[in-house]
Amino acid sequence: MGSRRTHEEAAVAAARAAYLAGFSSTSNLEAGRRYGVPTSGTAAHSFTLLHDTEADAFRAQVDALGVGTTLLVDTYDIARGIRAAIEAAGPALGAVRIDSGDLSVLAREARELLDSLGATETRIVLSGDLDEFAIAGLSGAPVDVYGVGTSLVTGSGAPTAGMVYKLVEVDGRPVAKRSEHKATQGGRKTALRRHRETGTATEEVVVSRGRPTPGPHDRLLQVPLLRGGKRVENDATDLGAGRARLAAGLRTVPWEGLKLSQGEPALPTVLLEGSA
């Protein structure tokens, strides 16, 4: 949901990357058109304010999109908004969205109210400056969907990646910078990921100046994209295949690597000299 917080092309790229990483859908319609990412969303508060009453806005949305739509219920009073939403759509309403306030408390109150109105299958969507830490704090609340925007497209407080192109090899000859605090490791690199026999990843290995010797449970991480200036046809650029590959990779990460800790690697990385 972060399209308005970044450049229009960056918004599309962020939506694609989020879907690749496991998000279920995006509010960015161009990402849906261009890459086939599933799209979903709700109305804005301005849509409600354009109408004479909240009930009028809800009826207009239901008339246009059907009862499976998601109604935004916190423009005025959430409890009254939920009642108006069920009155407009009936107990088969798809979802309600809450975008402000103490989300943990409001989610519980919304669930109780929806159930009392017979809308036991109506889902609860929460949004409003959410990030991975806020979502972890809401893990005990009756939430069905999280809408994440700003923290996703701006990098959760680190809006730039600390990476830069460095030349490391010329015609097979390793080259490296020796500048203080900016020294580089010369030579072409190859990477692999080591695993236990059980499938759990243990470390990532970057091999310089040679090729690695994979063990029985190691997986080479690099795939060719270009050869001789021409694109290599494989599934590396297929969004569906990439999404499945990432999901499979996450299942190999050890439990300690899944902790919500800022700046710590999920797996250690070691640099080795390879065999020629």
Secondary structure, DSSP 8 states (H G I E B T S, - for coil): --GGGS-HHHHHHHHHHHHHHT---BS-HHHHHHH---B-----HHHHHHSSSHHHHHHHHHHHH-TTSEEE--SS-HHHHHHHHHHHH-TT--EEEE-SS-HHHHHHHHHHHHHHTT-TT-EEEEESS--HHHHHHTTTS--SEEE--HHHHTTTT--S--------EETTEE-----TT-----S-EEEEEEE-TTS-EEEEEEEESSB----TT-EE-----EETTEE--SGGG-HHHHHHHHHHHHTTS-GGGGS--TT--SS-EEEEE-B-
